Amino acid sequence: DAGDGCGVLVTDKGRALLIGAGGTNTLEDLQYFLRGSELEMILLPKLNDYYAGSAFEVAENYGPESFAAGEAENAEDRVIYADLSLLRTAPATEEILWRAARITFFDTYTELEIYGRKLWIVDDGAELPQGNADVIVCGPACEGAALSVDQYVVVSGSMDAVEAADRFRGMGTTAFPTAGLGEIIWQFRPGGGQLLKRCG
C-alpha cells in the first residue's frame, strides 16, 4: 500500500512490477520494498492521482524499462501523464504480458494472473467484480456482494480502511486494512498461494 493512493509491488525472481504509483509514500519507501529487485515495469490501472500521483518521481529515480496504463479519466489527466516516457495506454480487455504474469485492463479493475492465481486491483468506489480472485486490493469506498472465505481483501488508501475492512470481514472474507503505509506480502506460486507477512 502506498500512502494516500494505491501501489502494489509484484516481484518474480529478482524482477519487479509496480502496479499503481499513487500516494505520498511510494518513492521514499519503494527501495525498501524492492529488497534488491530491479523495477522493470510500472503499470498504472488508470491515469489519475490515486494510481499515478508519484509516477514521475518513480520513473526518474528507477528508470523502468516500460510503462503501461489504462485510460485517463479526463482529458486533463491524459495530457498530464502523456509525458511519461514510453507510456502506452491499453483499451479495456487488452492483455499485457510481464514475465510469468498476464495483465488485463477492465473498466473498473485490473487483473493480474500469475502462476494460475489472480490479483485484482479495483478502482476505489467501484463495485467488486463477480467471480473469484485470491487477493483483492481496493479502496475503502468499494462495494460488493458477499465474498468467499478463501479470498483476501486488502483495503488501502486512508484511515477509513479500518472500518471498510471490518465491513468486508462481515461478508465472510479475510480483510486487512493498511491505513497509510502498510505491508502485506502474499506469495503467488504454482498451485497455490501463501500469506507470508502482515504489518501496518
Summary of the structure (lengths in Angstrom):
residues: 200
radius of gyration: 15.5
end to end distance: 9.6
largest distance: 43.4
contacts: 676
relative contact order: 0.14
helix: 18%
strand: 39%
